[in-house]
Amino acid sequence: MARAIWSGAISFGLVNIPVKLYSAVKRQTVRFHQLDSSDNARIQQKRVNPNTGEEVPYEQLVKGFELSPDRYVVITPEELETVEPQKTRTIDIEAFVQLEQIDPIYYDHPYYLAPGPGATKAYGLLLKALEDTDRVGIARVVIRSKEALVAIRAHQNVLTMETMLFGDEVVPPSDLGELPDPDEVKAGKKEVDMARQLIESLSTEFDPGAFRDTYRDRVLEMIEAKAEGQEIEIQDTPEAPAEVPDLMAALEASIAGAKRQGGQRKEPAAKKASSSKPAAKKGSSSKGSSSSKASSNGSKGSSGSKPKRKTAKK
């Protein structure tokens, strides 16, 4: 069962709703450790003074902000405390806005908010009000001594809280400096119509469960195969696809290909692929395809998801 990482209250006007905060994300990253190739001993990271070559004890470390190369301003923990945001247990809603007005680029990390003791009715009231008005509460909260801008909205009968980037943290496209002139990217009506036709032929309802991290799956399969003593066949790097100079020809070929696959798709192709396991490559051991034995890094001292299949050749 998930464990709350923070508890407090949503505050707007004179209303306070006790809530508990849960992370809505569980990363499935395959993690590797650095080992010494001579004996596979795990490497330790040490804090070393480059001037003396000696290890620096943790209690001797201080924070420094670099003004210029090798010139720092040292800030003590006590000095930082004087400017830290006031530690509170409230999520203070400052405004309600339309959901469609928030560009997804501002979203950072999602959380769930569950009602605290005795807050079920008030929690349900805010949830229903946000659903009916299609509004999002923009609020500030202090978590681990850091102030965050957050968006609170209703989602699948639960309140969610998404940390957001501040306005000056999002890089405007004008800063890229490599964007073409608007007149150069204008397309003809026929090209636009064909592009729209291609988009329609590939359109479907979004199902997040239909898409998997196929690279992670292949890494886990390779780890399991190698943990069982199989030799990994090194594949040649595929050549990059050649650029298609004729845009209209590429659009026509893409539309024709989509039609051969049945026109407008009813479900994502990835969903169909995920419903059945791919056959193991010739030479793979069948024993490993039905059980997971290796850890995510294939050696002692690592952590991660268990592999499910393997495709490596002997």
Summary of the structure (lengths in Angstrom):
residues: 314
radius of gyration: 26.7
end to end distance: 40.3
largest distance: 69.5
contacts: 704
relative contact order: 0.13
helix: 29%
strand: 24%
